[in-house]
Amino acid sequence: PTPVPDRTAPEWRALDAAHHLHPFTDHKALTEQGCRIITRAEGVWLWDSEGTRILDGMAGLWCVNVGYGRRELADAAARQMAELPYYTQFFRTATPPTIELARRLADLTPRGLSHAFFTNSGSEANETAIRMVRHYWALEGQPARTVIIGRDNGYHGSTVAAAAMSGMKAMHRQGGGPVPDFEHIRDPHRFRNGPDQSPEAFGRTAAGWLEEAIQAIGPGRVAAFIGEPIQGVGGLIVPPPGYWAEIQRICANHGILLIADEVTCGFGRTGHWFGSQTFDIRPDIMTLAKGLSSGYMPIAAVMVGQRVARTLIELGGEFAHGFTSSGHPTACAVALENISILDREGLVERVREDVGPYLMERLEGLSGHPLVGEVRGRGLMAGVELVRDKAGPGVFRPVGRVGTHCRDLCFKANAIIRAVGDTMVMAPPLIITRAEIDTLVDTLSRALDQTK
Ligand code: PLP
């Protein structure tokens, strides 16, 4: 007997409504509309329980970088499960796939990130980073350095502290309570926050908001700054030229730790292994998840640079932090095989040199559409910001919630494109072909024509 019985789509929907609370979901609306039951997948394609094929323009949730149906990953999991499914990394024990993955990540990530701390999700990786940087400063004899500065519309997870560190106001209101010592600066979204400035001037302005915040809080109280190289979930915000170099300079100037949240940007998405390489960021700490296993297993990691690692190891004693599944050997075996696939098949270069530029070129073709305010992106991470009223070049007035309507039209037409606010977001598997990109962009284009 299989553990999952064969049921019809209406049966699944009824059981789902009766028993399943979905993440980030309005359940009343879901029950009214009914959800689609996804039963299998191959390449960039999903199939629902009614046999309809759907183009996954989001790689699941920005994670299935090597695409669906990879036998090698199933085999890696099966081999490891047969040999040693689980053992803990607590109590002076370790498992070979875990050690090997830590070594591989230390090689792959930018210079100096020498140690990996494993978790199960991106939220947990960022929670870990929060505790780690505060612990670091206490060990360094500066316990007043507790404040972490993030950005409006930054997303770092939905656990209590990761949500507080995120810049999503709606999340702060829901059950998080006021959490002290998290501050936010405005995001570097020129389209909204500085449309009258040149990209270079706006890069300086937006980085200057960090300096202002540090001065307002007091430099001796700031532990770290955290940012996604490209803000994904918060609206596909691509930093203006010079922004990251200036952020880096400001952090160095005040001795503040720089955390790069690479949960969406990592593992080839922006055309380099990490977004930090695309924007020449040299973080002290880097958080990874999603593409680390292409979503085949829940696994995430905090990469720790030598500055922090040395203090933790030399002065820290026991860091009382971790999870039962930290460094889970089966998840690590799958992540190792996933990295091998990305490497072996040259998928990162493919994004940078072929399909990334092609996606951007095709999307640029939509710029003339009356609803399209701005097209932006890097690699296979792209956004099309919609506006109601395009008054003239450079004069846009973004209003309304046209994005959700456009998203629903795409979904009906069997393509998954996300709407964050009024920005249509795409992050397909890195194996997507030019022909599949054509299908994705043509579907978006037809949906835009019907969007109200
Ligand atoms: N950080 C970023 C940049 C993300 O986009 C996400 C999830 O979308 C997270 C952290 C949280 O990761 P998880 O959902 O695995 O907890």
Residues whose N, C-alpha, C, O or C-beta is under 5 A from the ligand:
A	BS01	PLP	S121 G122 S123 E124 Y155 H156 G157 E228 V233 D261 V263 T264 A289
